[in-house]
């Protein structure tokens, strides 16, 4: 004879290994607390913040960030692409110990913007993540 418990399957929830707040500090609509992001999304946000931050922008932490935005005003050629790739690789190697960088690819567009695709693996997990960013000149 089968019982009702035989039909219920256990669900596995992934533990919260990494967590962070959203960039805009959005409040939860019910509890009013700051919304958290977890695991892969937290690391993707951290990688994005590191790439978008210029060196010296954070007070008392002048070594955190990359010079990607400073490179956007250079002539758009092969040297620029290699400089941006090197800056991203150097930043993620030195400032983000939770990831292992796999690939950085750039696509230049006609409207003075660069499309970045950063592929990385999260340390001690099997997941490979991809982050797409579009960098534009603002001046």
Beta strands, then each sheet from edge to edge (+ up, - down):
strand 1: 19-21
strand 2: 36-38
strand 3: 99-108
strand 4: 113-122
strand 5: 128-136
sheet 1: 1+ 2-
sheet 2: 3+ 4- 5+
end
